[in-house]
């Protein structure tokens, strides 16, 4: 990842970085991404966001009955 | 037990010692001096405390005094007294507690060495004090186990969600856990039992199994034995002294891909979580005059330390269009593989054991020039149980000279089984 790419990401992340920092991060990120690339080509299916066994519960005051449908909750009209 | 010790203990000398230790070793960012009722506990500075400055050890939050307590702190205050906020790697980002805006804490056994991180101030303080205390700490990828191994403390990381996270400054929501650091397993269990249980303010907070299981078979994770030979020898001695049938377990995918999967997920989540620090709602404010929103926002965010900037940028990159599938989605998919690998392993054994860290605490001079990628590799043995969300804890198995620990892992929600087993390891190793 070159210094220009680092500056682009920094602007996406709303971070101010100096030319010097961009050069330094560029070297470091290249090594980190080389490490990340170890997972290239791994075959696997289905992402997991929360670890196994956790079923988020909803608060007691969450709307029930007709305001609940297919896992969604109908909220109040705001506009 | 901690509560009995403090029943009739004079706290005058305690404060004297604590202040002397803190001046030299830098374990607390803020000291809250006062009368001790019940027992003393500290909280990592990543956990919100009412009326006490909470900085996450970062410059950007300096001066922020929250108006509420985290659930874990609130529950602990019903039995004990908050004595201070522990130094840590800013936002929990680090394995050596070097990434702090406060003076870097030093290992209580050798000042030339690190405490480990990110809960370095927690483990350091607990180990350095003569009197028993408890620290509320957090682990995302090893932040309780790592400093516990390096400082010779007991560190317990509960099942994901067993202790509510309301009031914990988020690093990576799908991985963050609140746990305990103490000098004995009994004290760690005591602290955990106070803090655990559902909370209406945290929808991921859960109940755990209320009874410990009778352990029949233990599993030794073969890929996790490539460590310092002294650690490996002592680990094997302790395993041999335990009165259980031991089987060899393979966690090959966890060993090969766990570290990468962990860092991609943790950085991706951190980059979104840290977007809230923009100089409007919390902590330090900047000069508004003559600057548009983006300029103001970016200017304040330059107060982030180097490691925070690294993680925000790498996290933004792995989520960005064109790279999301290659990195973030793949890492989340590997996480499923790892969780399934642990589930298979627990069909063969009730408890899984391995050394906590590959080395003893390194010297500051040894890690001065280490690159970020190399420092991330220190977490090779701790990321697996953290990605899986299983309960696990580190028990010191070498207390003389430089300490190191053994990690005890159990099935999801079997926290009490893990704690019971940790007591057995403690009795064998240090009894």
Interface residues (C-beta under 8 A of the other chain):
Chain A: X1 X6 X9 X10 X12 X13 X14 X15 X16 X17 X21 X25 X28 X29 X31 X32 X34 X35 X36 X38 X39 X40 X42 X44 X45 X46 X47 X48 X49 X50 X51 X52 X53 X54 X56 X57 X58 X59 X60
Chain B: X159 X160 X161 X174 X198 X200 X203 X204 X206 X256 X257 X259 X260 X261 X263 X264 X271 X275 X278 X294 X297 X298 X299 X301 X302 X304 X309 X310 X312 X313 X314 X316 X317 X318 X320 X326 X327 X329 X330 X331 X332 X333 X334 X335 X336 X337 X339 X343 X371 X372 X373 X376 X387 X388 X389 X390 X412 X413
